[in-house]
Amino acid sequence: MSCDADNGGSTSLVGCAVELSGLVDYQEGAVVSRTVIDKETGTVTLFAFDKGQGLSEHTAPFDALVYILEGEVQITIAGQAQRVCGGEMLIMPANEPHALTAVQPFKMLLVMIRS
């Protein structure tokens, strides 16, 4: 099977071993995302955040697992802030306000299961 992870499509990843961190690149002053799986039952999305970038406080109707691939992020859940570093994961509970801010450039994998 030929694996072409650089063409931007998630179907090219099916059945292929790839390094997650290499599937999304940093962009100065921006947040970059790439959807890996988008199904009715859930999503898997890669993100790359430049230093100082983030997501403002919001809620989601489902638990979300965040795995930090590299770098460092401050994640605030219901007013409680904590730093999460490369190789660590955190579960953000459904319906709790949360926000993210890049302490340094970081990449993360976000897994949200809707059922």
C-alpha positions in Angstrom: 0.0 0.0 0.0 1.3 3.4 -0.9 1.1 6.0 1.9 1.0 9.7 0.8 0.3 11.6 4.1 1.3 14.9 2.5 -1.6 15.2 0.1 -3.9 16.5 2.8 -6.6 13.8 2.7 -7.3 11.6 5.6 -8.2 8.6 3.4 -4.5 8.5 2.4 -3.7 7.7 6.1 -5.9 4.5 6.3 -3.7 1.5 6.8 -0.5 3.5 6.9 1.9 4.0 9.8 2.7 7.7 10.1 4.3 10.0 12.6 1.5 12.2 13.9 3.7 15.3 14.5 4.7 15.4 10.9 1.1 15.6 9.7 0.6 19.3 10.7 3.1 22.2 10.6 3.4 25.3 12.7 2.5 28.6 11.1 3.7 31.9 12.6 1.0 33.6 14.7 -1.6 30.9 13.9 -3.4 27.7 14.8 -3.3 25.0 12.1 -5.6 22.0 12.2 -5.9 18.8 10.2 -8.8 16.4 10.5 -7.7 12.8 10.6 -11.1 11.1 11.2 -14.5 12.7 11.0 -17.3 10.3 11.7 -20.8 10.6 13.1 -19.5 8.9 16.3 -16.5 11.1 16.8 -13.5 13.0 15.4 -9.7 12.9 15.6 -8.0 16.2 14.8 -4.4 17.3 14.9 -3.5 20.9 15.8 -0.3 23.0 15.7 -0.4 26.2 17.8 2.3 28.9 17.6 3.5 30.4 20.9 0.8 32.6 22.5 -2.0 31.2 20.3 -4.9 29.3 21.8 -8.6 28.6 21.9 -10.8 30.9 23.9 -13.0 29.5 26.7 -15.8 27.3 25.3 -17.7 24.1 26.2 -18.3 20.9 24.3 -21.1 18.4 24.7 -18.8 15.4 24.9 -15.6 14.5 26.8 -12.4 15.3 24.8 -9.1 13.6 25.1 -6.1 15.8 24.3 -2.7 14.2 23.8 0.2 16.7 23.5 2.7 15.5 20.9 5.3 18.2 21.6 5.7 21.5 23.2 3.8 22.9 26.2 0.2 24.3 26.7 -1.7 25.8 29.5 -5.2 24.2 29.7 -7.8 25.8 31.9 -10.8 23.7 32.9 -13.6 25.3 35.0 -11.1 28.0 36.1 -8.3 25.6 37.1 -5.2 26.1 35.0 -2.5 23.4 34.5 0.4 23.0 32.1 0.5 19.9 29.9 3.7 18.9 28.1 4.7 16.7 25.2 4.0 13.1 25.9 1.2 13.9 28.4 -2.6 13.7 28.0 -5.6 15.2 29.6 -9.3 14.5 29.4 -11.5 17.6 29.2 -14.9 16.8 30.6 -18.1 17.5 28.7 -20.0 20.7 29.4 -17.2 22.2 31.5 -15.7 25.5 30.2 -12.2 25.1 29.0 -9.5 27.1 27.1 -6.0 26.5 25.8 -3.0 28.8 25.4 0.4 27.8 24.0 3.2 28.4 26.5 5.5 27.5 23.6 4.7 26.1 20.2 2.9 22.8 20.7 1.1 20.1 18.7 -1.8 18.1 20.0 -4.1 15.3 19.0 -7.8 15.9 19.9 -10.1 12.9 20.2 -13.8 13.5 20.7 -16.2 10.6 20.9 -19.8 11.6 20.5 -21.5 8.5 21.7 
